[in-house]
């Protein structure tokens, strides 16, 4: 039986507004998809293939959740900045009036 190595990395820090983080995560997904393809074509027994592929797919789901969280945080920050800008401009108008 040949067991392929599976590496797992987790990025739990969320940097707002940083597209390079999302790009890195997307790159990681592509790598995992490649590993799935490699495992599909490997000479491992059926059970080993299935377990390895499930682990890789779980990592992909985890990374997709991180990407979604980053996008949600970016969207939330943009909304807060808009509200802040609106409040600030209202205050300026009040001061000038």
N, C-alpha and C positions, 0 to 999 in steps of 0.2 A: 504494500500500500504506500502510495506517495502522498504526503501531506504538504500542500503548498502553504507558505507563510502568509498570514494576513496581518496587516498592520492597521492600527486604529489610532486616529488622532482626533482630538476634540478641541474646538476653538470656542470657548464659552465667553470670551470678551467681545463686546459689541462696540465698535468704533463708529459713531454716527457720521454719516456723510462720507464714508470712505469707500469708494468704488473698488479700490484695489483689493479690499478684503473679500468682496463679493466675487471678483475675478479669480482670486486664489481659491475660493470655495468651488467655483464652477470648474476650475482646472482640476481640483481634487476629484470632483464627480466624474470628469472625463477619464481620469486615471483609474478610478474604481470600475467604471464601465469597461475599460480595456482589460482590467484584471478579471472581470466576470467573463468576458469573451475568451480570454486565455484559459480560464478554468473550465469553461464549457468544452473546449477542444482538448483538454488535458487527458492524460491516461489514468487519472484517478478513478477509483471505484465510484459508483453512482452515489452512495451515501456521502462520501467525502466531498464530491462535487456539490451536492445539494447543500450541505452544511456550509461550505465555503461561500457559495453564491448567496446564501441567506445572510451570512455575516456581512458580505460586501453590500448587499442591497439595504441592509439595516443602516450601514454607514451612510449610504446615499440619502436615505430618508432623513437621517439626523442632520446632514449637511444642508439639505433642502429646507429643513425647519430653521436652521441658523440663517440662511439667506432670507427667508420670509421674515424672520424677526428683525434682521437688519433693515429690510425695506420698510417694515412697519414703523420702526424707530425713526427712520429718515423722514417718513411721511408725517409722523407725529411732530417731529421737530420743526418741519417746514410750516405746519399749521400753527404751532406755538409762536414761531418767528413772525408769521403774518399777523397774528393777534397782537403781539407786542408792538409791531410797527404801526398797526392801526391805533392802538391805545396811545402810543407816543405821538402820532400825528394829531390825534384828538386833543391831547394836552397842549400841543403847540398851538392849535387853533384856539383853544380856550384862553391861553395866555395872551394871544394876539387880540382877542376880542375884548 
